[in-house]
Amino acid sequence: MNTIAQPNMALREPIHPNTLHDPVWVKGSLIAIAIGFILLFLCLPLGLVLFQAFSKGLTAYWTALTQADTVSAIQLTLITALVTVPLNTVFGVAAAWAITRFEFLGKSVLTTLIDLPFSVSPIISGLVFVLLFGAQGWFGEWLSDQGVKIIFAIPGIMLATLFVTFPFVARQLIPLMQEMGSEEEEAALSLGASGWKTFWLVTLPNIKWGLLYGVLLCNARAMGEFGAVSVVSGHIRGLTNTLPLHVEVSYNDYDVVGAFAGASILAGLAIVTLVLKTALEWKQHRT
Amino acid sequence: MSISLSNISKKFGQFSALEHINLDIPEGELVALLGPSGCGKTTLLRIIAGLEKADAGRISLSGEDKTEQHVSHRGIGFVFQHYALFRHMTVFENVAFGLRVKNHKTRPSEAIIRQKVHALLELVQLDWLHDRFPDQLSGGQRQRIALARALAVEPSVLLLDEPFGALDASVRKDLRQWLRNLHHNLNVTSIFVTHDQEEAMEVASQVVVLNHGRIEQQGAPSDIYDHPANAFVSNFIGQTNIFDLDGEGNAWLQTAGLSMAQVQGKIAHVRPHDIVIEKTKVDSDTWVTLKDWQHLGALIRVELVNNGTTGQSAPVYAEMSNDQFRRLQLHKGDKVNLRIRHAHWFH
């Protein structure tokens, strides 16, 4: 269809099968190992989740899902995602813009720091906020004087999630915007468009699929995050339990159906994410 | 609109891209900024557009100081080297962009936008492509759409960055002529950047030669070719033979019969067509050897080596018409005499 996309297409073609002359048994066992691994470590657990969730029948599953604590956990998870994902979308776009469009001191440090939440253990991410805002933390006394509660409350969960999911959008956009260059934006400016119009009419349409991809991954993590949230949450049932925390608490209470019913929702979310991710990847390569 | 630059300087880190550039371009000219890569020509163009900020100096258009004005308010049309067409918009929307982003007070009605865009597409002879996307166009077509898009906002100045750089040789030749005609019809002050001296000579009414961030010479193409201001310009514009009197050039000049009284500097630059060749008379002792020759179409280029020197020096080139070459009945290895008709002297 177009001349520019063709080299990329060629690159994505698989290695020509004729160039590989491995014996049949090598080929066969490699494929068997790959499939066996996926079955054992991905499909079997997923199947078990569903099996356990429905082990006491559909009614028990439904009861587990509709009990007050579960509903509240689902609500909290949704609210957390609803707050953190848009914020990180804005932060991510701003950071990607700053890094790809401006030259400034400390740019490489910033680029590295964006990845920090990926490289640091989630427990540490949570602890940082406890050390800052907890009762014994730097701002703890002042905050309690003001009557503001962050740790063991919803704001702490939001902050921890925000921190953990920060890199997704920026990481997705930086290489994309670097590759794209700023010529189209400069052209828009030279044609009299304001910076704002240039962003909406030129930049955003060019990065939209990459941006959606980043938002999707960000959302999946925001809803699924366990470690960091676990540290700051305090596990107060019906108040500060997100869905992953609810699953753990239920499991520890020997409520197998309740735990796996919650897990089935998270598993469903993962599958939806996977399908959308594949669709977005396909879309991104096409444009 | 006339363009006036005074004392423009620009540094990138330690590298000095432009040093004290002073340039006046009268209204309606088609100017080529010509120079080798890295000479600062694109930087200068971007500074005029407002895409880059000069460290020092002033820019004025029609006597009005525009130094601090943002690119979106300068009223310039900029055509990018790689066209920078909006890839997610059709050709029509690309050209309409500049009209659509005007604020609602100055924005023309949809009917007028439609009419204007189609008129521009007719001007660049590509109206039939109006619903295509940029990646469905050839390089030459993209170039013309980029030009139509820049013209849509009726710019007072048109700036083109290496407008033919990314095109095939044959397309380039056509587009050069086309751009010249277009400029003749629109008469908007235009500046284009190029590293191709032939292109500059062919298209521009004024040529500005840049090197290492400085202007070496400014003038009409014929001026620059016939009266190069210095050795760089002489060497960069057109073919030239260089004779360094401190080196082996001396022997050549003696062979060519140039007496010391005619010497006006340290280095002589001689155009290939200013070297006249004659078949050697039997008793002559100042001959050179015709090593090889090439057919350049209308001209024949002759490669000469001087047997008086070690024979390892660079050859000297002379050019003559096909007719003349035939009349001389020259063959490889012939001994010939040469005469220098005209030389430019530099110190």
Interface residues (C-beta under 8 A of the other chain):
Chain A: M1 N2 T3 I4 A5 E183 E184 E186 A187 A188 L189 S190 L191 G192 A193 S194 K197 L201 V202 P205 N206 T287
Chain B: A49 G50 L51 H70 V71 S72 H73 R74 I76 G77 F78 F80 H82 A84 L85 F86 R87 H88 F97 G98 V101 K102 D135 Q136 A146 R149 A150 A152 V153
